Amino acid sequence: MPYSTFWEVLVEEARKKAEYRSSLRSKALIKRALLELMQEKKFEKITVSDIVRVADINRGTFYAHFKSPRDVFNKIQENMFTDLLGTLETFPVDFVISNPRPVLEAASNFLLADITYYKMLFNISDTPEFINRNKTKLFDYFMRSSAAGMMDNVGRKAEFIAILDFWISATLTLYIDSILGRIPLTLDQLPDFCSKMMSLSSITWLDVFQEPSFKV
């Protein structure tokens, strides 16, 4: 490759990286600006002009990434849960079922990295709706486990799904309540607490196979 061409390639790669970093920064500024505004006024009253003023960007930058304030808020919730799910998927699903504490610690560390941001988010979110809208993604993850297959093979898939629903909903609610200060347990304490609650439960991830089938 000629020297001039090689240099042009390097310059173009550097430009693309700079644009990518700038795009990430702009999106982050827009999201945080919306959450800050939602602490002060009703969502329906927030305009694009409000957001660009607080974020200190121009309208063109806003519309390069989002269509409306509602689009921003939807992306905030979607991205937050996608990032958490990405953390979960770094662990083999069978390992998580038998030993949930490491992934719970990873989730706590993820949220603690920007706790102010998540406090703002859950202070304005409808928690039950948020959980119901997103926990399907967690179900999909756990249904890939050996435990799910075993339960299905013995005709107890419904029970396994009920157990998943119980623990997913309870754990998500505990984390959100901790973030908002509704319970006297910190995010640092939740991994140990939730793990012990699972192990003390009469129906744990592993013991379920020894329990008599529920009569419905």
N, C-alpha and C positions, 0 to 999 in steps of 0.2 A: 504494500500500500504506500503510495507517495506520501511524503512528509506533510504536504499541505492538506491532503485528504484526511490523514490520521488526525491532524490538529482540528480540522473541522468537525470530525466525529466527536472528539473529546469536548469541544465547545458546545456542541448540540446536546450531548449527554448531561453536561453541567447545567445547561439552560433548562432542560426538562426536569432535572432534580430540583432546581430552584423554584420552578413553577409548581411542582408537586408540594414542596414545603410551604410555599405561599398559599396554595389551595387549602392545605390542612389547617394552616393558621387562620385563614379567613373563615372557614367553617366553624372552627372552635370559637372564634370571637362572636360569630353570629349566634351560635347555640347558647353561649353563656349570656349574651346580651338579652336574648328572649327570656331565659329563666330569671334573670334579674328583674326584668320588666314585669314578669308574671307574679313577682312578690309584691308588686306595688299596685297593679291594676288588673282588671278583668281581661281575660284573653281576647275576648271579642273587641276590646277597645284598642288593642295593640296593632300598630300599623308598621309597614315596612320602613317608613320614615323614622319611627321610634327606634327600630332595631338598628338601622344604619347609624343613627346618631349615637346610641350607646356603644355600639361596636367600633365606632370611628372608622367606617369604611364608606364607600360610595354605593349608590343603588345598583350600578352595573355589576359590582362584585357580588352583591346579594343575589341578583337574578342569574348570575353565572352558576350558582350552586343550588338555589331553592326557588320554588314558585311562589310561596306565600308563607306567612307566619305559621299556619297550620302544618305546612310541609316541613318546616323546621322542627316543630314539636314532635311530629310523627317520627322524623329521622332521629331525634334525640333518644326517644324510647327504643326505637328499633336498633340503633347502633349500640346502645348500652347493653341490651340483652344479647345482641350478637357477639359483642366483645366478651361478655361473661360466658357465653356458650363456647366461645373459642378457648377460653381458659379451661373449661370443663373437658373439652375434647383433647386436650394434651394428655389426659389420663385415660388409660384403658378402662372401658366401661365395667368390666368384671372386677377390676381393682377397686373402683369407686364404690360399687355395691358392697364389697366386703370390708372396705376401709375408707369411709367417706371423709375422714378428718383432713387429709392433705388437700383435697379439692376445696373443702370449706375454708381452709386457711388461705388458699390461693384466691378465693372469692373475696375474703375479708381484705387481703392485701390490695386487690384490684380496686375495691371501693375506697379504702383508706388513702389511696394515691391521690384522690381528688374528692375528699369527703364533703367539702363545701358545695361542690357542683351537684353531688347526689342528694344532699340535703335539700337544695333548691328544687331538684327534680321531683322528689317524692313528697315534698311539702305541697305541691300543686297537682300531683297525679292522683287519679282515682285508683287506689291500690288494688282493690278486688278486680277491677276491670283490667288493670295492667297485668296482673298475675294470670288471669284467665286467657288473655290474648296471647301471652307468650309461653305459657308452660307446655303447650303442645310441642314446642321445639325440644324441651327437656324430655318429654315422653318419648319422642322419636329416638333420642340418644339412648335412653335406658331400655327401650324395646329391642335394641340390638344386642343385648346382653345374653349370656348363657342362661341366666336365671329366667329371663322372659321365655326363652325357648323351652326350658324344662317345664315351666308352669303351663305353657301352652300344650305340651305333649301329654300332660296328665289331666288336661281339661280344667285347669285352674287359672286361665289367663285373666278372667274377670277379677279374681282376687288380687292378682299381681298388679293389675292396673289400679285397683282401689288403694292398694298399699302405696303405689307411686303417687297417686293423687294426694293422699294424706301427707306424705313426707315432703313432697315438692311444695305444696301449698303452705304447710306449716313452716318450712324452712325459709321460704321467700318472705312470708309475713314477718317472721322473727327478724330477719335482716333489715327489712324496711322499717319496722318498729324501732329497732336499735339505732338506725341512722337518724330517725326523727326524735330519739330520746323518749320514746313511749314506754320502754322497758329498761330496768336498771342493769342491762347487760351490754357491754361494748362489743364492737366488731371483733376485737382481739379475743374476747371470751366465748363468742358464739361457736367457733369450731369445736372446742372441747365440750361445750354444753350440748350442742346438737348431736355430736357423736355419742355422748353418754346416754342421751335420751333414746337414741336408736338402739343402743345395746341393752338398755334396761326395759325397752318395750316388750310386751308379750308377743309382738309380731315384729321380728327384726328381719333384715334383708335375707339372712341365711336361715334362721330358725323357721321361717315360714314353711319350709319344705317338710318339717316334722309336725307342723300343726294340723289338727283335723280340719278337713274342708268345712267352710262355712255353709250352713243350711239357709238358703234364701227362699 
